[in-house]
Amino acid sequence: MASLDRVKVLVLGDSGVGKSSLVHLLSQNQVLGNPSWTVGCSVDIRVHDYREGTPEEKTYYIELWDVGGSVGSASSVKSTRAVFYNFVNGIILVHDLTNKKSSQNLYRWSLEALSKDSSPTGIIVSNGDYDREQFAENSIPLLLIGTKFDQIPENKRNDVLTRTAFLSEDFNAEEINLDCTNPRYLAAGSSNAVKLSRFFDKVIEKRYFTRDPSQMQSFTDRRRFNFKSLHND
């Protein structure tokens, strides 16, 4: 692989929501035929053209870190998982649109990653009690992706989309809803593709065009860790 500047994006969410399928779709533009559980963390690369079609266009590598586990894991597991949260430039929060709890748990996932705390305090899991001030000073770009959109019954779709709109507002993040078994949801020129490109552009800008020290760290430390990937959520 040629040497290109790169950014690190965490992909977080409950087991079974489709993170590995999503990462495979984003990095390979193909459907993952046989998803399996991710043990530890799996890293895939997406090639992204920053500000495509402009004089500032430049190609970057997007490192997609698919983190396994669940927010209900033992503290020792969370502590081990915390090593993946260093030098993060962006976070993709993934939830199953047919599973409300997976949506609620995104508050826990985001706070765990942003606080780098194995036992973060003050975690709230319902929209009604959520305190947005917990993210008031967050400078890391977030993107909300809902999976299994095709499995939502037609008569429940409006309710689900209303719920995801609240999530998007809470996290101050754009939302994408899709089916990971259908690449057309991210077809070039689609609104989802535009949102995805805009998110990656923002991540790159935060990493390379700001003076925020937390965004300017090198990636040398990541080579110390070995990742066992069974390509699973």
N, C-alpha and C positions, 0 to 999 in steps of 0.2 A: 504494500500500500504506500503510495507517495506521501511525502510529508506535507500535511496541510494543518493550518490552525484548526483547533477543535474546541467544542464546548461539551460540558457534562450535564445531561438531563436525567433526573430520576423519574422512573415510572412506578408509581405507588398505588396500592389498592389491595383489597381483600383477595385471598386465594379464590380462584374460580371465576373472577370477573372477566378474564380474557386478556390479561396484560401481555403474556407471551405471544398470543395471536396478534395483538395490536402491534407489538414491537416488530414482529416478523413482517407484518403488512407495511409498516412505516419504512423498514430498512430494505426489504426485498421487493416491495410492491406485489407481493404474492400472498395467497392464503396459506396459513400453516396447516398442513394436512393432518398431523397427528400431535396435537398439543399434549404436553406432559408437565409435571410439577417442576417449578424452579426451586432449586436448593441453594440457599445463599443469595447469589446475584449472578445474573447473566447480562453480558454487555454486547450489544449489536451496534453497528455503525450505519448512519444514514448520511448520504451526501446531499448537501443543501447549498443552493446558490443564493447567497445573501443579496437582497435588493436586486433580484433578477430583472433584467431588461433595462437597467439604469447604468450610468457611467461608473457607479460605485460597486457594481456586481463583482462578487468574489465567492469562490467555492470554499466551504468549510465542512469538516466532519462533525456530525452530531452524534455523540456517544449516548446511547439509550441504555440506562442502567435499570434493568428489570429486577426489582428487589422482591424476594419471596418472603413468605411468612404471613402472619396476621397480627392485628393490633392487640389480640388477646393473648399473645405469646408470653411466656415467662420472662421475667426481667433479664435473665441471663441471655436469652435469645435477642431481646431488644438491644441489650448492651453490645452484643456482637454485631448486630445490624447497624449500629451507629457508625461503624467505620465507613460505611458506604455513603454517609451523609456529608463527608468532608468535600470542600471545594466545589459545591454545587452551583450551577449557573441557571438552572430552570427545573421546574417540577411539572410532570403530567400526572394529574390525579384521575384514576380510572375507577368507574363504578358500573355495576350491572343495573341497567334500567328496570329490570324485573325484580330487583332485590333492594328494597328500601333501606335495609340495614347497611348494605355496602355503601350506599350514598352517605348515610349518617356517619359511618366510620371514617370518611375522608377527613373529617375534622381532626380525628385522632392521628391519622397518618401524617397530615400536614404539620401538625404541632410537634409530633415526634421528630420529623425531619428538620424542621426549622429551628427547633430548640436544641437538637442534637442531644436530647436527654432521654435516657433509657426509661425513665418513669416521670414523664412530664406532668405537671400539676395544672389544675384549672381547666381540664379538658371537658368540653361539653359536646354532646353528640346529637342534639336536636336543634333544628333551625330556630325554634322559639326562644331558647335560652342562650343562643350563640352570641358571644361578645366579639364584634368585629374589631374592636380595639386590639385584640390579640395579634392581628395582622397589620396594624396601622403602620408599623415601621418596616414591614417586610419589603425588601427590594428585589427579591427573586421572582422572576416572571412565573406565573402559574397558568396551566391550561386544564380545563375540565373535559374529560371524554367519557361519554356514556356508551356502553356496549349493549349488544343484543336488542337493538332498536326494532328489529324485525319481529321479535317475540312479544312485543307489547300488543295486547288486544286493542282493536280499533276504538272500542268504547272507553278505554282507559288512557288513551294516548294524551289527551289534553291535560289530565291530572298529572301524569308523569312529567310532561314538559313544563308544567307550572312549577313542579317541585325542583326540577333541574335549573329553572330560571332563578329560583331563590338561592340555590347553591352557587350558581355563577356570580350572583350579586354579592354573596357573603365572601367569596374568595377574590372578588374583583378580577375575575378571569373570564375569558371567552369560553363558550361551550361548543362541543362537537358531539353529536349523537350519531352512531353508526352501527353497522353490522360487520364484524371483522371477517366474515366469510364472503363479503361482497366488496371488491376493490372499487366499485363504482362510487361508493360513498366518498372516496377521496380522489375522484377523477380530476385531472387538470382543469382548472377554470371553475370548478364547483365552489360554492361558498365554504364548504368544509376545507378544501385545499387552500383557499385564500386565508382562512383563519389559522391553519397549521403553519403556513409560510410566514404569516405575520408574527406568530408566536416565536418561531425559530429566529427570525430577524431580531426580535426584541431580546432574546437570550444572548445572541451574538453581540448586540450593542451593549448590553450590560457587562459582558465579559471583556470586550476589547475597546470600548469607546467611553468608559466611565472611569472615574478615579476611585471607585469604591474598592478598598483593599481586599475585601472578601471575594470580589469578583476577579482579582488579578493574580490569584495564586497559581502556581505551576501544577502540572498533573503528574509530576515525577513520583509522588508517594503512592499513587494508585498501582504502580507496578509491583508493590510488595505483596499484594493480595492475590490469591488464587481463587478463581470462581469455578464452581462445579455446576455446569448447566445441563439440566435434563429437559430443557425447553418445556416448561410447564407453568401454569399459574397456581 
